[in-house]
Every structure is written in C-alpha cells, then in structure tokens.
Amino acid sequence: MAESENDILRRVRKIEIKTRGLSNDIFAGKYHTAFKGRGMSFAEVREYRLGDDVRDIDWNVTARSRTPHIKVYEEERELTMMLMVDVSGSENFGSGERLKRSLITEIAAVLAFSATQNNDKVGCIFFSDRIEKFIPPKKGRSHILMIIRQLIEFVPCSNGTALSEPIRFLTNVNKKHCTAFMLSDFMNSKRDEGPLKDALKIASSKHDIVAIRLHDKREDSLPDVGIVELEDAETGRKVWVDTSSSSVREYFAQEQMKRWESMLQILKHSRIDVADVSTESDYVVELMKLFKQR
C-alpha cells in the first residue's frame, strides 16, 4: 500500500534528525579532510609585482597591455558531491530489519548533510540499467530533504542494473572535478563488465569516485531451510533450490564471492576506494574506516 503524504514527511523528518546528528557529531571535519582534495582555480589577472613567479605570467594579456600581468589562483572553496544511487529491484531485499534501500537512503543523507556543512553542492543520479532520474547539484537543507524524499518514494521504470550508465552520465554532466559516491549492491550484469571498465577509466581520471557496497548476509550464503523457491528481483526468474544440500550452499557462497571479488578488482584497478556495508552492520563504523584510509 502506498504511503500517505504525512507518512512520507514523518520518514523524511526521522531520517533528517538521525543523519544530521551523525553528520554534526561524528563526521564534522572528517568529510572535509578525506574528500576535500581541492585544486587551484583561476581567480583573476593582475599586474606583475616584484617577487611574483614568472611562470604565472599571462602572455596574452601581457602582449595586449604591453605590461607584464600574471594569473592569480586561489584554493577552490566549493566542491560538488554527486550521489549515484542504485534503485534497481535487488535493493528492495533485506533478510533482517532493514532493506538495502533503507540503508542506502540513510547513508546518502549522512553524506549529503556532511557536504552541506562545507557549503558544497549535492546532486543525485538515480539509476537501474538506465538513468532513472537526475537531480542537479544545489546547496541547502531544503534541497537535501527533497533528495531524501525522492529516495524514499521513487519508483524506477526498470529493475535491472548497469553500473556503466551512471558512470558515463557523471562524466557527461559534470565537466568539473567532483566527489561521487556510488551506493549499490554492485550486482551488475555480466554483459556490462566491459562498458563499466571503459566508463570508469574515463570518469576516475576526472572525478574522485567512491564505492559503497550494500549487501545482505542471505545474498552471500543460503540457510539450511529445505527446498525453497528463489526469485531474482531484477529479472523475475524463479528457481527451486534444495538448501538442505551442503554442496548447493557451498556452490552458492563460492559463486557470490567470485562475483564480488571480480567487481572489486575492477574498482581497485580504477583506484576507487570501497566501503563494504552489511544490512546488519553499523554503517557509521564503515564510513569512519573509509574516511581514515584516505
């Protein structure tokens, strides 16, 4: 049953209270230290003064004015954070109290409020096997609350996953350097592996990309509960599995591990930092680890 307007507003408010508190009390300053790899941006041209670095001389202006002028640079004070959020069918899974999608919403909110503390813009890309929605970067609390609301109530057009899509879109829509967080279970289709590698090669040279993997223990191993019917949330394919068989459970666990290790190699090859968060773990601890390793 669809949530009422008041229910959605209550959920947004609840998430805001929790995640803003975390941003203020725990992540204050740590986001700035970990992700503020700010470059130098052009500020102005002025006349050359004794002691200035001759390497900064602007020869075009100097030639026009016939007086030496230099380019002045300043540290970039603002950064853009892009949240790339997986809204595919598999994100609606959770064997415990929390769905992966609920966890994604909270982590996205924590990151977004951390960015606003540094006066940064925050944008969001919703994706499945296509770009589902793009929210252009803006500043301010009301903008973050709008993103949180969209995360709660958004219904995708597709259930599939193609991780190359948001990466390519990021490169096209953000010409300047930005920090981008991809929040996903990284259950990518095999046919997208090549396109993903190509997209990451370009994007990682321009942007600071961080992967946050959300997973559930029942996606890594099967419980011994007899014969059960399993359904792929993205394709709708159903299959009967005898979970009482130790060889079946072992095969499933090994295949899942191989799948993630293959994805991990792709990410590491592109020099992308990774945080691994379980629906049963404390994501605050994992985010702190991520911040410290940078």
ZAMARGU-4260 file (C-alpha; in steps of 0.2 Angstrom, whole numbers, plus 5000, padded with zeros to 4 digits):
<rodrens>
0) 5000/5000/5000 | 5007/5017/4995 | 5012/5028/5010 | 5002/5044/5013 | 5009/5061/5012
5) 5011/5063/5031 | 5019/5046/5032 | 5032/5051/5020 | 5035/5068/5028 | 5037/5059/5045
10) 5050/5047/5037 | 5060/5061/5030 | 5060/5070/5046 | 5066/5055/5056 | 5080/5052/5044
15) 5085/5070/5044 | 5086/5070/5063 | 5096/5054/5064 | 5108/5058/5049 | 5111/5077/5053
20) 5115/5072/5071 | 5128/5059/5064 | 5135/5072/5052 | 5137/5085/5066 | 5143/5074/5080
25) 5154/5061/5071 | 5158/5067/5053 | 5161/5085/5057 | 5178/5089/5049 | 5182/5071/5043
30) 5172/5073/5027 | 5182/5089/5023 | 5199/5081/5027 | 5195/5065/5017 | 5187/5072/5002
35) 5192/5090/5000 | 5206/5087/4988 | 5203/5104/4981 | 5213/5110/4967 | 5218/5128/4962
40) 5206/5138/4952 | 5209/5154/4942 | 5203/5170/4951 | 5210/5185/4941 | 5223/5193/4931
45) 5234/5207/4939 | 5249/5217/4935 | 5266/5208/4939 | 5274/5213/4955 | 5292/5210/4961
50) 5294/5193/4968 | 5279/5185/4958 | 5283/5169/4950 | 5286/5172/4931 | 5278/5155/4927
55) 5262/5163/4931 | 5263/5177/4918 | 5248/5178/4906 | 5257/5181/4890 | 5241/5185/4880
60) 5236/5199/4892 | 5254/5205/4894 | 5255/5207/4875 | 5239/5216/4874 | 5243/5228/4888
65) 5261/5229/4885 | 5263/5227/4904 | 5268/5211/4912 | 5252/5203/4920 | 5251/5186/4930
70) 5237/5174/4933 | 5231/5173/4951 | 5224/5157/4958 | 5215/5153/4973 | 5211/5137/4983
75) 5194/5131/4977 | 5181/5134/4991 | 5167/5124/4985 | 5165/5106/4979 | 5151/5096/4971
80) 5146/5080/4978 | 5136/5068/4967 | 5127/5053/4974 | 5124/5039/4962 | 5110/5028/4969
85) 5106/5011/4963 | 5087/5010/4963 | 5086/4993/4954 | 5075/4978/4961 | 5088/4970/4971
90) 5089/4985/4983 | 5072/4980/4990 | 5079/4965/4998 | 5083/4963/5017 | 5083/4947/5027
95) 5083/4957/5044 | 5075/4973/5050 | 5082/4984/5036 | 5081/4984/5017 | 5096/4988/5007
100) 5086/5003/5000 | 5083/5010/5018 | 5101/5009/5022 | 5106/5017/5006 | 5094/5032/5010
105) 5102/5034/5027 | 5120/5034/5021 | 5116/5046/5006 | 5108/5058/5019 | 5123/5057/5030
110) 5135/5061/5016 | 5124/5075/5009 | 5122/5083/5026 | 5141/5082/5028 | 5143/5090/5011
115) 5131/5105/5016 | 5142/5108/5032 | 5156/5113/5020 | 5144/5123/5009 | 5146/5111/4995
120) 5133/5107/4981 | 5124/5090/4981 | 5117/5081/4966 | 5109/5064/4964 | 5108/5051/4950
125) 5096/5038/4952 | 5100/5023/4941 | 5095/5005/4937 | 5100/4998/4920 | 5097/5016/4914
130) 5097/5034/4921 | 5080/5035/4930 | 5082/5052/4937 | 5094/5066/4939 | 5093/5080/4952
135) 5106/5094/4948 | 5118/5099/4961 | 5112/5113/4973 | 5115/5119/4991 | 5105/5119/5006
140) 5094/5109/5018 | 5078/5110/5008 | 5087/5103/4993 | 5094/5088/5004 | 5077/5085/5011
145) 5070/5084/4993 | 5083/5071/4989 | 5079/5061/5004 | 5060/5061/5000 | 5064/5056/4982
150) 5075/5041/4989 | 5060/5036/5000 | 5046/5037/4987 | 5055/5035/4970 | 5048/5020/4959
155) 5060/5015/4945 | 5055/5011/4927 | 5067/4996/4927 | 5073/4983/4939 | 5089/4979/4930
160) 5107/4985/4934 | 5120/4993/4923 | 5133/5002/4933 | 5141/5009/4917 | 5126/5020/4914
165) 5128/5032/4930 | 5147/5032/4927 | 5145/5038/4909 | 5132/5050/4914 | 5143/5058/4928
170) 5157/5061/4915 | 5145/5070/4903 | 5135/5080/4916 | 5150/5085/4927 | 5163/5094/4917
175) 5172/5100/4933 | 5180/5089/4946 | 5168/5082/4959 | 5167/5069/4973 | 5155/5055/4968
180) 5148/5041/4979 | 5141/5026/4971 | 5129/5017/4983 | 5124/5000/4976 | 5125/4981/4980
185) 5136/4980/4964 | 5126/4965/4957 | 5130/4971/4939 | 5125/4961/4924 | 5140/4951/4916
190) 5137/4960/4899 | 5140/4977/4907 | 5158/4972/4913 | 5167/4979/4898 | 5157/4995/4897
195) 5159/4998/4915 | 5178/4996/4914 | 5178/5009/4899 | 5167/5021/4908 | 5177/5020/4924
200) 5194/5023/4915 | 5187/5040/4909 | 5177/5045/4925 | 5191/5041/4938 | 5203/5052/4929
205) 5192/5067/4931 | 5182/5063/4947 | 5185/5056/4965 | 5174/5041/4964 | 5170/5031/4980
210) 5160/5014/4980 | 5149/5010/4995 | 5143/4992/4993 | 5127/4987/5002 | 5124/4969/5005
215) 5114/4956/5015 | 5120/4940/5023 | 5107/4930/5014 | 5114/4936/4997 | 5131/4929/5002
220) 5125/4912/5009 | 5110/4901/5010 | 5102/4895/5026 | 5098/4877/5028 | 5079/4878/5026
225) 5075/4863/5014 | 5068/4866/4997 | 5063/4884/4993 | 5059/4894/4978 | 5071/4909/4975
230) 5066/4923/4964 | 5078/4936/4955 | 5072/4953/4960 | 5079/4960/4944 | 5074/4948/4931
235) 5059/4939/4939 | 5067/4922/4936 | 5062/4909/4948 | 5071/4893/4953 | 5068/4879/4966
240) 5084/4876/4977 | 5087/4862/4989 | 5096/4872/5003 | 5097/4856/5014 | 5112/4851/5002
245) 5128/4857/5009 | 5136/4856/4991 | 5122/4868/4985 | 5125/4880/4999 | 5144/4879/4996
250) 5142/4882/4977 | 5131/4897/4980 | 5143/4905/4993 | 5158/4902/4981 | 5149/4910/4966
255) 5143/4925/4976 | 5161/4928/4982 | 5168/4926/4965 | 5156/4939/4958 | 5160/4952/4971
260) 5179/4948/4970 | 5178/4951/4951 | 5169/4968/4954 | 5181/4973/4967 | 5196/4970/4955
265) 5188/4981/4943 | 5185/4995/4956 | 5203/4994/4963 | 5210/4994/4945 | 5202/5011/4943
270) 5209/5017/4960 | 5192/5018/4968 | 5190/5017/4987 | 5177/5004/4993 | 5167/5003/5009
275) 5158/4987/5012 | 5142/4989/5022 | 5130/4975/5028 | 5112/4977/5032 | 5117/4970/5049
280) 5132/4981/5052 | 5135/4998/5059 | 5137/5009/5043 | 5145/5023/5054 | 5160/5012/5058
285) 5162/5008/5039 | 5161/5026/5034 | 5174/5030/5048 | 5186/5017/5041 | 5183/5024/5023
290) 5187/5042/5029 | 5203/5037/5039 | 5210/5027/5024 | 5210/5042/5013
</rodrens>
